[in-house]
Amino acid sequence: TDVGGKPCLVGIRTRGVPLAQRLQKKIGEIQGEEPALGLLDINLYRDDVSQISDHP
């Protein structure tokens, strides 16, 4: 997604999301515009396990 060259925040689920949301709000208060916010889930899925080890 194009955010027009503006900074954006990415919160890593689960504990990083509330932190990113608080930062987004504070930056918005200071600059008058909140940066874009994205969320990232870094959990492994079943198809990821075979790429890590031969024996899960």
N, C-alpha and C positions, 0 to 999 in steps of 0.2 A: 504494500500500500504506500502510495506517495504521500508524504506529509509535508511536501513543499520545502524541503531542506531545513525544516525546523526540528529541534531536538524532540525525542520521544522517550518514554519510559517503558521498560518491560519488567513486570513482576513475575518472579518464578513461584509457581504454586508450591506450597500453600502459604507459607509465612511471608514470602516476599510480596504477595499481592497487597495486603494491607499497608505495608511500608510504601510501595509504589503509589498507592492511592493517596496516602497522606502527603507524600512528596509532590504529587500532581496538584493537590489542593493548595499546598503552601506556595509552590511556584506560581500557580494561577493568581494567588493573592498578591504576590510581589510584582509579577510582570503584567497582570491584567488579562492574561490568557493562559488557560491550562494546556500543558503539552498533551499530545496523544498518548494513550496508555494501551499497552498490549500485555497479554498474559501468556506465560509459557509453562507447559506441563512437561517435566523432564522424567516422568515415570517410565519404566521399561514396560513394554508390551510383549506378548508371547512371541511374536516374530522377531523381536530384538534379542531374545535370549540365545538363539542359535548363532548370532554374530559375536557373542561374547565368549562362549565356551562350548566345547563339544558335549560336555556333560552339565546340564543345568542343575 
